[in-house]
């Protein structure tokens, strides 16, 4: 488990053995669970969980504040990473 003082974590779409995680839209699907739709009918990802791509790899950025705000959502996201053997790393500060 990453250092608990880290503000953000990256869940990479790569397993610990180096295989690309499928389906290719997994990050959007996972982040979509915690999203809402705005008045403009566009998806608004949570400020605590959002999809991105880093060096061509689909990823999710998870803000550790989610654990304090909604422990069940945190458990779901982190459980997803663990159950699928995905790489979880600290996100470097901007």
TORKE-676808 format. One record per residue: residue in three letters; x, y, z of N, C-alpha, C in turn. Coordinates in Angstrom, 3 decimals, decimal comma. Layout:
<r><type>ALA</type><n_east>X</n_east><n_north>Y</n_north><n_up>Z</n_up><ca_east>X</ca_east><ca_north>Y</ca_north><ca_up>Z</ca_up><c_east>X</c_east><c_north>Y</c_north><c_up>Z</c_up></r>
...
This chain:
<r><type>UNK</type><n_east>0,848</n_east><n_north>-1,190</n_north><n_up>0,000</n_up><ca_east>0,000</ca_east><ca_north>0,000</ca_north><ca_up>0,000</ca_up><c_east>0,884</c_east><c_north>1,240</c_north><c_up>0,000</c_up></r>
<r><type>UNK</type><n_east>0,528</n_east><n_north>2,239</n_north><n_up>-0,803</n_up><ca_east>1,321</ca_east><ca_north>3,468</ca_north><ca_up>-0,849</ca_up><c_east>1,296</c_east><c_north>4,211</c_north><c_up>0,487</c_up></r>
<r><type>UNK</type><n_east>2,233</n_east><n_north>5,129</n_north><n_up>0,628</n_up><ca_east>2,357</ca_east><ca_north>5,963</ca_north><ca_up>1,825</ca_up><c_east>1,048</c_east><c_north>6,704</c_north><c_up>2,087</c_up></r>
<r><type>UNK</type><n_east>0,456</n_east><n_north>6,573</n_north><n_up>3,293</n_up><ca_east>-0,835</ca_east><ca_north>7,202</ca_north><ca_up>3,571</ca_up><c_east>-0,794</c_east><c_north>8,732</c_north><c_up>3,613</c_up></r>
<r><type>UNK</type><n_east>0,399</n_east><n_north>9,332</n_north><n_up>3,679</n_up><ca_east>0,483</ca_east><ca_north>10,789</ca_north><ca_up>3,685</ca_up><c_east>0,444</c_east><c_north>11,373</c_north><c_up>2,275</c_up></r>
<r><type>UNK</type><n_east>0,503</n_east><n_north>10,531</n_north><n_up>1,261</n_up><ca_east>0,455</ca_east><ca_north>10,987</ca_north><ca_up>-0,128</ca_up><c_east>-0,925</c_east><c_north>11,543</c_north><c_up>-0,432</c_up></r>
<r><type>UNK</type><n_east>-0,962</n_east><n_north>12,712</n_north><n_up>-1,023</n_up><ca_east>-2,237</ca_east><ca_north>13,364</ca_north><ca_up>-1,324</ca_up><c_east>-2,979</c_east><c_north>12,673</c_north><c_up>-2,465</c_up></r>
<r><type>UNK</type><n_east>-2,284</n_east><n_north>12,259</n_north><n_up>-3,508</n_up><ca_east>-2,930</ca_east><ca_north>11,609</ca_north><ca_up>-4,638</ca_up><c_east>-2,220</c_east><c_north>10,318</c_north><c_up>-4,988</c_up></r>
<r><type>UNK</type><n_east>-3,009</n_east><n_north>9,384</n_north><n_up>-5,505</n_up><ca_east>-2,483</ca_east><ca_north>8,108</ca_north><ca_up>-5,982</ca_up><c_east>-2,843</c_east><c_north>7,951</c_north><c_up>-7,445</c_up></r>
<r><type>UNK</type><n_east>-2,022</n_east><n_north>7,194</n_north><n_up>-8,144</n_up><ca_east>-2,304</ca_east><ca_north>6,823</ca_north><ca_up>-9,528</ca_up><c_east>-2,607</c_east><c_north>5,333</c_north><c_up>-9,536</c_up></r>
<r><type>UNK</type><n_east>-3,744</n_east><n_north>4,977</n_north><n_up>-10,095</n_up><ca_east>-4,037</ca_east><ca_north>3,571</ca_north><ca_up>-10,365</ca_up><c_east>-3,820</c_east><c_north>3,404</c_north><c_up>-11,858</c_up></r>
<r><type>UNK</type><n_east>-2,804</n_east><n_north>2,640</n_north><n_up>-12,194</n_up><ca_east>-2,445</ca_east><ca_north>2,457</ca_north><ca_up>-13,604</ca_up><c_east>-3,183</c_east><c_north>1,276</c_north><c_up>-14,204</c_up></r>
<r><type>UNK</type><n_east>-3,457</n_east><n_north>1,372</n_north><n_up>-15,478</n_up><ca_east>-4,117</ca_east><ca_north>0,303</ca_north><ca_up>-16,213</ca_up><c_east>-3,146</c_east><c_north>-0,778</c_north><c_up>-16,644</c_up></r>
<r><type>UNK</type><n_east>-2,284</n_east><n_north>-1,159</n_north><n_up>-15,709</n_up><ca_east>-1,280</ca_east><ca_north>-2,188</ca_north><ca_up>-15,939</ca_up><c_east>-1,254</c_east><c_north>-3,076</c_north><c_up>-14,702</c_up></r>
<r><type>UNK</type><n_east>-1,211</n_east><n_north>-4,382</n_north><n_up>-14,903</n_up><ca_east>-1,155</ca_east><ca_north>-5,292</ca_north><ca_up>-13,769</ca_up><c_east>0,270</c_east><c_north>-5,363</c_north><c_up>-13,228</c_up></r>
<r><type>UNK</type><n_east>0,414</n_east><n_north>-5,939</n_north><n_up>-12,052</n_up><ca_east>1,749</ca_east><ca_north>-6,045</ca_north><ca_up>-11,453</ca_up><c_east>2,693</c_east><c_north>-6,889</c_north><c_up>-12,307</c_up></r>
<r><type>UNK</type><n_east>2,136</n_east><n_north>-7,732</n_north><n_up>-13,181</n_up><ca_east>2,976</ca_east><ca_north>-8,522</ca_north><ca_up>-14,074</ca_up><c_east>3,233</c_east><c_north>-7,818</c_north><c_up>-15,402</c_up></r>
<r><type>UNK</type><n_east>2,730</n_east><n_north>-6,576</n_north><n_up>-15,554</n_up><ca_east>3,023</ca_east><ca_north>-5,790</ca_north><ca_up>-16,747</ca_up><c_east>2,019</c_east><c_north>-5,879</c_north><c_up>-17,870</c_up></r>
<r><type>UNK</type><n_east>0,927</n_east><n_north>-6,596</n_north><n_up>-17,673</n_up><ca_east>-0,087</ca_east><ca_north>-6,721</ca_north><ca_up>-18,723</ca_up><c_east>-1,028</c_east><c_north>-5,520</c_north><c_up>-18,717</c_up></r>
<r><type>UNK</type><n_east>-1,435</n_east><n_north>-5,090</n_north><n_up>-19,907</n_up><ca_east>-2,393</ca_east><ca_north>-4,000</ca_north><ca_up>-20,042</ca_up><c_east>-3,759</c_east><c_north>-4,476</c_north><c_up>-19,571</c_up></r>
<r><type>UNK</type><n_east>-4,399</n_east><n_north>-3,681</n_north><n_up>-18,725</n_up><ca_east>-5,718</ca_east><ca_north>-4,029</ca_north><ca_up>-18,208</ca_up><c_east>-6,777</c_east><c_north>-3,709</c_north><c_up>-19,248</c_up></r>
<r><type>UNK</type><n_east>-7,728</n_east><n_north>-4,588</n_north><n_up>-19,394</n_up><ca_east>-8,829</ca_east><ca_north>-4,421</ca_north><ca_up>-20,337</ca_up><c_east>-10,142</c_east><c_north>-4,460</c_north><c_up>-19,590</c_up></r>
<r><type>UNK</type><n_east>-11,190</n_east><n_north>-3,804</n_north><n_up>-20,068</n_up><ca_east>-11,325</ca_east><ca_north>-3,154</ca_north><ca_up>-21,360</ca_up><c_east>-10,593</c_east><c_north>-1,818</c_north><c_up>-21,399</c_up></r>
<r><type>UNK</type><n_east>-10,408</n_east><n_north>-1,300</n_north><n_up>-22,595</n_up><ca_east>-9,617</ca_east><ca_north>-0,086</ca_north><ca_up>-22,759</ca_up><c_east>-10,270</c_east><c_north>1,151</c_north><c_up>-22,147</c_up></r>
<r><type>UNK</type><n_east>-11,570</n_east><n_north>1,112</n_north><n_up>-21,884</n_up><ca_east>-12,251</ca_east><ca_north>2,263</ca_north><ca_up>-21,280</ca_up><c_east>-12,495</c_east><c_north>2,070</c_north><c_up>-19,781</c_up></r>
<r><type>UNK</type><n_east>-11,721</n_east><n_north>1,202</n_north><n_up>-19,149</n_up><ca_east>-11,928</ca_east><ca_north>0,900</ca_north><ca_up>-17,724</ca_up><c_east>-11,842</c_east><c_north>2,156</c_north><c_up>-16,854</c_up></r>
<r><type>UNK</type><n_east>-10,913</n_east><n_north>3,070</n_north><n_up>-17,162</n_up><ca_east>-10,716</ca_east><ca_north>4,258</ca_north><ca_up>-16,327</ca_up><c_east>-11,943</c_east><c_north>5,168</c_north><c_up>-16,377</c_up></r>
<r><type>UNK</type><n_east>-12,502</n_east><n_north>5,365</n_north><n_up>-17,564</n_up><ca_east>-13,691</ca_east><ca_north>6,189</ca_north><ca_up>-17,705</ca_up><c_east>-14,881</c_east><c_north>5,544</c_north><c_up>-17,009</c_up></r>
<r><type>UNK</type><n_east>-14,981</n_east><n_north>4,226</n_north><n_up>-17,107</n_up><ca_east>-16,080</ca_east><ca_north>3,509</ca_north><ca_up>-16,441</ca_up><c_east>-15,982</c_east><c_north>3,636</c_north><c_up>-14,931</c_up></r>
<r><type>UNK</type><n_east>-14,781</n_east><n_north>3,421</n_north><n_up>-14,390</n_up><ca_east>-14,603</ca_east><ca_north>3,487</ca_north><ca_up>-12,944</ca_up><c_east>-14,845</c_east><c_north>4,908</c_north><c_up>-12,440</c_up></r>
<r><type>UNK</type><n_east>-14,274</n_east><n_north>5,905</n_north><n_up>-13,087</n_up><ca_east>-14,486</ca_east><ca_north>7,288</ca_north><ca_up>-12,677</ca_up><c_east>-15,940</c_east><c_north>7,699</c_north><c_up>-12,873</c_up></r>
<r><type>UNK</type><n_east>-16,586</n_east><n_north>7,112</n_north><n_up>-13,863</n_up><ca_east>-17,985</ca_east><ca_north>7,424</ca_north><ca_up>-14,141</ca_up><c_east>-18,920</c_east><c_north>7,025</c_north><c_up>-13,019</c_up></r>
<r><type>UNK</type><n_east>-18,548</n_east><n_north>6,029</n_north><n_up>-12,249</n_up><ca_east>-19,375</ca_east><ca_north>5,596</ca_north><ca_up>-11,124</ca_up><c_east>-19,540</c_east><c_north>6,726</c_north><c_up>-10,109</c_up></r>
<r><type>UNK</type><n_east>-18,512</n_east><n_north>7,542</n_north><n_up>-9,940</n_up><ca_east>-18,541</ca_east><ca_north>8,628</ca_north><ca_up>-8,961</ca_up><c_east>-18,784</c_east><c_north>9,988</c_north><c_up>-9,613</c_up></r>
<r><type>UNK</type><n_east>-19,268</n_east><n_north>9,993</n_north><n_up>-10,844</n_up><ca_east>-19,484</ca_east><ca_north>11,248</ca_north><ca_up>-11,562</ca_up><c_east>-20,957</c_east><c_north>11,668</c_north><c_up>-11,496</c_up></r>
<r><type>UNK</type><n_east>-21,194</n_east><n_north>12,880</n_north><n_up>-11,958</n_up><ca_east>-22,556</ca_east><ca_north>13,403</ca_north><ca_up>-12,081</ca_up><c_east>-22,700</c_east><c_north>14,014</c_north><c_up>-13,472</c_up></r>
<r><type>UNK</type><n_east>-23,931</n_east><n_north>14,299</n_north><n_up>-13,838</n_up><ca_east>-24,180</ca_east><ca_north>14,994</ca_north><ca_up>-15,090</ca_up><c_east>-24,612</c_east><c_north>16,414</c_north><c_up>-14,771</c_up></r>
<r><type>UNK</type><n_east>-23,995</n_east><n_north>17,365</n_north><n_up>-15,454</n_up><ca_east>-24,323</ca_east><ca_north>18,768</ca_north><ca_up>-15,245</ca_up><c_east>-25,579</c_east><c_north>19,167</c_north><c_up>-15,995</c_up></r>
<r><type>UNK</type><n_east>-25,994</n_east><n_north>20,397</n_north><n_up>-15,808</n_up><ca_east>-27,178</ca_east><ca_north>20,915</ca_north><ca_up>-16,498</ca_up><c_east>-26,988</c_east><c_north>20,915</c_north><c_up>-18,006</c_up></r>
<r><type>UNK</type><n_east>-25,732</n_east><n_north>20,924</n_north><n_up>-18,448</n_up><ca_east>-25,429</ca_east><ca_north>20,896</ca_north><ca_up>-19,876</ca_up><c_east>-25,378</c_east><c_north>19,462</c_north><c_up>-20,421</c_up></r>
<r><type>UNK</type><n_east>-25,790</n_east><n_north>18,494</n_north><n_up>-19,600</n_up><ca_east>-25,818</ca_east><ca_north>17,064</ca_north><ca_up>-19,967</ca_up><c_east>-24,435</c_east><c_north>16,489</c_north><c_up>-20,234</c_up></r>
<r><type>UNK</type><n_east>-23,422</n_east><n_north>17,116</n_north><n_up>-19,670</n_up><ca_east>-22,054</ca_east><ca_north>16,608</ca_north><ca_up>-19,804</ca_up><c_east>-21,643</c_east><c_north>15,966</c_north><c_up>-18,491</c_up></r>
<r><type>UNK</type><n_east>-20,795</n_east><n_north>14,966</n_north><n_up>-18,603</n_up><ca_east>-20,323</ca_east><ca_north>14,263</ca_north><ca_up>-17,419</ca_up><c_east>-19,342</c_east><c_north>15,145</c_north><c_up>-16,644</c_up></r>
<r><type>UNK</type><n_east>-19,501</n_east><n_north>15,166</n_north><n_up>-15,349</n_up><ca_east>-18,602</ca_east><ca_north>15,894</ca_north><ca_up>-14,461</ca_up><c_east>-17,962</c_east><c_north>14,870</c_north><c_up>-13,528</c_up></r>
<r><type>UNK</type><n_east>-16,697</n_east><n_north>14,586</n_north><n_up>-13,765</n_up><ca_east>-15,997</ca_east><ca_north>13,636</ca_north><ca_up>-12,901</ca_up><c_east>-15,804</c_east><c_north>14,236</c_north><c_up>-11,516</c_up></r>
<r><type>UNK</type><n_east>-15,777</n_east><n_north>13,374</n_north><n_up>-10,544</n_up><ca_east>-15,530</ca_east><ca_north>13,788</ca_north><ca_up>-9,167</ca_up><c_east>-14,161</c_east><c_north>14,459</c_north><c_up>-9,071</c_up></r>
<r><type>UNK</type><n_east>-14,017</n_east><n_north>15,469</n_north><n_up>-8,212</n_up><ca_east>-12,688</ca_east><ca_north>16,062</ca_north><ca_up>-8,023</ca_up><c_east>-11,733</c_east><c_north>15,101</c_north><c_up>-7,308</c_up></r>
<r><type>UNK</type><n_east>-12,262</n_east><n_north>13,991</n_north><n_up>-6,810</n_up><ca_east>-11,452</ca_east><ca_north>13,028</ca_north><ca_up>-6,059</ca_up><c_east>-11,049</c_east><c_north>11,807</c_north><c_up>-6,883</c_up></r>
<r><type>UNK</type><n_east>-11,729</n_east><n_north>11,570</n_north><n_up>-7,998</n_up><ca_east>-11,430</ca_east><ca_north>10,410</ca_north><ca_up>-8,853</ca_up><c_east>-11,653</c_east><c_north>10,832</c_north><c_up>-10,303</c_up></r>
<r><type>UNK</type><n_east>-10,586</n_east><n_north>10,842</n_north><n_up>-11,087</n_up><ca_east>-10,768</ca_east><ca_north>11,193</ca_north><ca_up>-12,488</ca_up><c_east>-9,803</c_east><c_north>10,404</c_north><c_up>-13,377</c_up></r>
<r><type>UNK</type><n_east>-10,276</n_east><n_north>10,102</n_north><n_up>-14,593</n_up><ca_east>-9,447</ca_east><ca_north>9,340</ca_north><ca_up>-15,524</ca_up><c_east>-8,420</c_east><c_north>10,240</c_north><c_up>-16,202</c_up></r>
<r><type>UNK</type><n_east>-7,333</n_east><n_north>9,643</n_north><n_up>-16,601</n_up><ca_east>-6,304</ca_east><ca_north>10,349</ca_north><ca_up>-17,353</ca_up><c_east>-5,490</c_east><c_north>9,311</c_north><c_up>-18,109</c_up></r>
<r><type>UNK</type><n_east>-4,547</n_east><n_north>9,787</n_north><n_up>-18,862</n_up><ca_east>-3,607</ca_east><ca_north>8,910</ca_north><ca_up>-19,559</ca_up><c_east>-2,209</c_east><c_north>9,439</c_north><c_up>-19,258</c_up></r>
<r><type>UNK</type><n_east>-1,333</n_east><n_north>8,549</n_north><n_up>-18,828</n_up><ca_east>0,044</ca_east><ca_north>8,922</ca_north><ca_up>-18,514</ca_up><c_east>0,966</c_east><c_north>8,042</c_north><c_up>-19,340</c_up></r>
<r><type>UNK</type><n_east>1,734</n_east><n_north>8,693</n_north><n_up>-20,209</n_up><ca_east>2,654</ca_east><ca_north>7,989</ca_north><ca_up>-21,102</ca_up><c_east>1,946</c_east><c_north>6,861</c_north><c_up>-21,862</c_up></r>
<r><type>UNK</type><n_east>0,734</n_east><n_north>7,160</n_north><n_up>-22,340</n_up><ca_east>-0,033</ca_east><ca_north>6,213</ca_north><ca_up>-23,132</ca_up><c_east>-0,744</c_east><c_north>5,129</c_north><c_up>-22,344</c_up></r>
<r><type>UNK</type><n_east>-0,698</n_east><n_north>5,199</n_north><n_up>-21,020</n_up><ca_east>-1,350</ca_east><ca_north>4,196</ca_north><ca_up>-20,173</ca_up><c_east>-2,570</c_east><c_north>4,833</c_north><c_up>-19,521</c_up></r>
<r><type>UNK</type><n_east>-3,728</n_east><n_north>4,179</n_north><n_up>-19,651</n_up><ca_east>-4,938</ca_east><ca_north>4,661</ca_north><ca_up>-18,986</ca_up><c_east>-4,731</c_east><c_north>4,562</c_north><c_up>-17,484</c_up></r>
<r><type>UNK</type><n_east>-5,140</n_east><n_north>5,611</n_north><n_up>-16,770</n_up><ca_east>-4,963</ca_east><ca_north>5,673</ca_north><ca_up>-15,321</ca_up><c_east>-6,151</c_east><c_north>6,368</c_north><c_up>-14,675</c_up></r>
<r><type>UNK</type><n_east>-6,216</n_east><n_north>6,219</n_north><n_up>-13,373</n_up><ca_east>-7,157</ca_east><ca_north>6,966</ca_north><ca_up>-12,540</ca_up><c_east>-6,314</c_east><c_north>7,702</c_north><c_up>-11,506</c_up></r>
<r><type>UNK</type><n_east>-6,604</n_east><n_north>8,984</n_north><n_up>-11,317</n_up><ca_east>-5,989</ca_east><ca_north>9,739</ca_north><ca_up>-10,237</ca_up><c_east>-7,003</c_east><c_north>9,767</c_north><c_up>-9,094</c_up></r>
<r><type>UNK</type><n_east>-6,567</n_east><n_north>9,337</n_north><n_up>-7,924</n_up><ca_east>-7,442</ca_east><ca_north>9,276</ca_north><ca_up>-6,754</ca_up><c_east>-6,856</c_east><c_north>10,185</c_north><c_up>-5,678</c_up></r>
<r><type>UNK</type><n_east>-7,656</n_east><n_north>11,142</n_north><n_up>-5,229</n_up><ca_east>-7,246</ca_east><ca_north>12,020</ca_north><ca_up>-4,145</ca_up><c_east>-7,509</c_east><c_north>11,291</c_north><c_up>-2,832</c_up></r>
<r><type>UNK</type><n_east>-6,511</n_east><n_north>11,247</n_north><n_up>-1,957</n_up><ca_east>-6,642</ca_east><ca_north>10,506</ca_north><ca_up>-0,700</ca_up><c_east>-7,689</c_east><c_north>11,102</c_north><c_up>0,234</c_up></r>
<r><type>UNK</type><n_east>-8,132</n_east><n_north>12,330</n_north><n_up>-0,027</n_up><ca_east>-9,212</ca_east><ca_north>12,919</ca_north><ca_up>0,765</ca_up><c_east>-10,504</c_east><c_north>12,130</c_north><c_up>0,629</c_up></r>
<r><type>UNK</type><n_east>-10,633</n_east><n_north>11,371</n_north><n_up>-0,459</n_up><ca_east>-11,829</ca_east><ca_north>10,557</ca_north><ca_up>-0,666</ca_up><c_east>-12,037</c_east><c_north>9,594</c_north><c_up>0,502</c_up></r>
<r><type>UNK</type><n_east>-10,945</n_east><n_north>9,092</n_north><n_up>1,063</n_up><ca_east>-11,068</ca_east><ca_north>8,146</ca_north><ca_up>2,171</ca_up><c_east>-11,788</c_east><c_north>8,782</c_north><c_up>3,361</c_up></r>
<r><type>UNK</type><n_east>-11,519</n_east><n_north>10,055</n_north><n_up>3,612</n_up><ca_east>-12,172</ca_east><ca_north>10,762</ca_north><ca_up>4,723</ca_up><c_east>-13,600</c_east><c_north>11,165</c_north><c_up>4,377</c_up></r>
<r><type>UNK</type><n_east>-13,821</n_east><n_north>11,539</n_north><n_up>3,132</n_up><ca_east>-15,123</ca_east><ca_north>12,048</ca_north><ca_up>2,693</ca_up><c_east>-16,133</c_east><c_north>10,924</c_north><c_up>2,496</c_up></r>
<r><type>UNK</type><n_east>-15,699</n_east><n_north>9,839</n_north><n_up>1,871</n_up><ca_east>-16,595</ca_east><ca_north>8,708</ca_north><ca_up>1,588</ca_up><c_east>-15,779</c_east><c_north>7,424</c_north><c_up>1,617</c_up></r>
<r><type>UNK</type><n_east>-15,690</n_east><n_north>6,830</n_north><n_up>2,784</n_up><ca_east>-14,848</ca_east><ca_north>5,640</ca_north><ca_up>2,958</ca_up><c_east>-15,320</c_east><c_north>4,466</c_north><c_up>2,103</c_up></r>
<r><type>UNK</type><n_east>-16,627</n_east><n_north>4,388</n_north><n_up>1,837</n_up><ca_east>-17,119</ca_east><ca_north>3,289</ca_north><ca_up>0,990</ca_up><c_east>-16,649</c_east><c_north>3,457</c_north><c_up>-0,452</c_up></r>
<r><type>UNK</type><n_east>-16,676</n_east><n_north>4,689</n_north><n_up>-0,962</n_up><ca_east>-16,198</ca_east><ca_north>4,943</ca_north><ca_up>-2,322</ca_up><c_east>-14,702</c_east><c_north>4,653</c_north><c_up>-2,408</c_up></r>
<r><type>UNK</type><n_east>-13,952</n_east><n_north>5,102</n_north><n_up>-1,391</n_up><ca_east>-12,512</ca_east><ca_north>4,827</ca_north><ca_up>-1,328</ca_up><c_east>-12,272</c_east><c_north>3,312</c_north><c_up>-1,345</c_up></r>
<r><type>UNK</type><n_east>-12,999</n_east><n_north>2,602</n_north><n_up>-0,507</n_up><ca_east>-12,848</ca_east><ca_north>1,143</ca_north><ca_up>-0,443</ca_up><c_east>-13,170</c_east><c_north>0,477</c_north><c_up>-1,765</c_up></r>
<r><type>UNK</type><n_east>-14,199</n_east><n_north>0,985</n_north><n_up>-2,447</n_up><ca_east>-14,566</ca_east><ca_north>0,421</ca_north><ca_up>-3,741</ca_up><c_east>-13,451</c_east><c_north>0,618</c_north><c_up>-4,758</c_up></r>
<r><type>UNK</type><n_east>-12,948</n_east><n_north>1,844</n_north><n_up>-4,869</n_up><ca_east>-11,910</ca_east><ca_north>2,156</ca_north><ca_up>-5,852</ca_up><c_east>-10,624</c_east><c_north>1,383</c_north><c_up>-5,551</c_up></r>
<r><type>UNK</type><n_east>-10,202</n_east><n_north>1,396</n_north><n_up>-4,294</n_up><ca_east>-8,974</ca_east><ca_north>0,697</ca_north><ca_up>-3,937</ca_up><c_east>-9,154</c_east><c_north>-0,820</c_north><c_up>-4,033</c_up></r>
<r><type>UNK</type><n_east>-10,352</n_east><n_north>-1,299</n_north><n_up>-3,702</n_up><ca_east>-10,647</ca_east><ca_north>-2,729</ca_north><ca_up>-3,850</ca_up><c_east>-10,610</c_east><c_north>-3,149</c_north><c_up>-5,311</c_up></r>
<r><type>UNK</type><n_east>-11,104</n_east><n_north>-2,289</n_north><n_up>-6,205</n_up><ca_east>-11,050</ca_east><ca_north>-2,557</ca_north><ca_up>-7,638</ca_up><c_east>-9,607</c_east><c_north>-2,739</c_north><c_up>-8,081</c_up></r>
<r><type>UNK</type><n_east>-8,744</n_east><n_north>-1,824</n_north><n_up>-7,630</n_up><ca_east>-7,327</ca_east><ca_north>-1,908</ca_north><ca_up>-7,993</ca_up><c_east>-6,713</c_east><c_north>-3,211</c_north><c_up>-7,477</c_up></r>
<r><type>UNK</type><n_east>-6,997</n_east><n_north>-3,538</n_north><n_up>-6,238</n_up><ca_east>-6,433</ca_east><ca_north>-4,758</ca_north><ca_up>-5,634</ca_up><c_east>-6,970</c_east><c_north>-6,013</c_north><c_up>-6,316</c_up></r>
<r><type>UNK</type><n_east>-8,288</n_east><n_north>-6,065</n_north><n_up>-6,509</n_up><ca_east>-8,903</ca_east><ca_north>-7,254</ca_north><ca_up>-7,116</ca_up><c_east>-8,400</c_east><c_north>-7,511</c_north><c_up>-8,532</c_up></r>
<r><type>UNK</type><n_east>-8,037</n_east><n_north>-6,443</n_north><n_up>-9,241</n_up><ca_east>-7,568</ca_east><ca_north>-6,578</ca_north><ca_up>-10,624</ca_up><c_east>-6,055</c_east><c_north>-6,510</c_north><c_up>-10,739</c_up></r>
<r><type>UNK</type><n_east>-5,365</n_east><n_north>-6,529</n_north><n_up>-9,595</n_up><ca_east>-3,900</ca_east><ca_north>-6,551</ca_north><ca_up>-9,544</ca_up><c_east>-3,278</c_east><c_north>-5,371</c_north><c_up>-10,290</c_up></r>
<r><type>UNK</type><n_east>-3,913</n_east><n_north>-4,183</n_north><n_up>-10,158</n_up><ca_east>-3,412</ca_east><ca_north>-2,998</ca_north><ca_up>-10,849</ca_up><c_east>-2,328</c_east><c_north>-2,311</c_north><c_up>-10,028</c_up></r>
<r><type>UNK</type><n_east>-1,401</n_east><n_north>-1,684</n_north><n_up>-10,722</n_up><ca_east>-0,309</ca_east><ca_north>-0,960</ca_north><ca_up>-10,088</ca_up><c_east>-0,865</c_east><c_north>0,328</c_north><c_up>-9,478</c_up></r>
<r><type>UNK</type><n_east>-0,554</n_east><n_north>0,564</n_north><n_up>-8,187</n_up><ca_east>-0,955</ca_east><ca_north>1,793</ca_north><ca_up>-7,492</ca_up><c_east>0,316</c_east><c_north>2,469</c_north><c_up>-7,008</c_up></r>
<r><type>UNK</type><n_east>0,472</n_east><n_north>3,746</n_north><n_up>-7,397</n_up><ca_east>1,684</ca_east><ca_north>4,501</ca_north><ca_up>-7,047</ca_up><c_east>1,307</c_east><c_north>5,882</c_north><c_up>-6,539</c_up></r>
<r><type>UNK</type><n_east>2,204</n_east><n_north>6,499</n_north><n_up>-5,764</n_up><ca_east>1,972</ca_east><ca_north>7,901</ca_north><ca_up>-5,387</ca_up><c_east>2,024</c_east><c_north>8,776</c_north><c_up>-6,635</c_up></r>
<r><type>UNK</type><n_east>1,174</n_east><n_north>9,785</n_north><n_up>-6,674</n_up><ca_east>1,182</ca_east><ca_north>10,737</ca_north><ca_up>-7,776</ca_up><c_east>2,149</c_east><c_north>11,858</c_north><c_up>-7,398</c_up></r>
<r><type>UNK</type><n_east>3,118</n_east><n_north>12,136</n_north><n_up>-8,245</n_up><ca_east>4,069</ca_east><ca_north>13,210</ca_north><ca_up>-7,889</ca_up><c_east>3,359</c_east><c_north>14,551</c_north><c_up>-7,812</c_up></r>
<r><type>UNK</type><n_east>3,771</n_east><n_north>15,404</n_north><n_up>-6,886</n_up><ca_east>3,158</ca_east><ca_north>16,726</ca_north><ca_up>-6,786</ca_up><c_east>3,382</c_east><c_north>17,535</c_north><c_up>-8,056</c_up></r>
<r><type>UNK</type><n_east>2,420</n_east><n_north>18,390</n_north><n_up>-8,355</n_up><ca_east>2,502</ca_east><ca_north>19,191</ca_north><ca_up>-9,588</ca_up><c_east>3,601</c_east><c_north>20,224</c_north><c_up>-9,503</c_up></r>
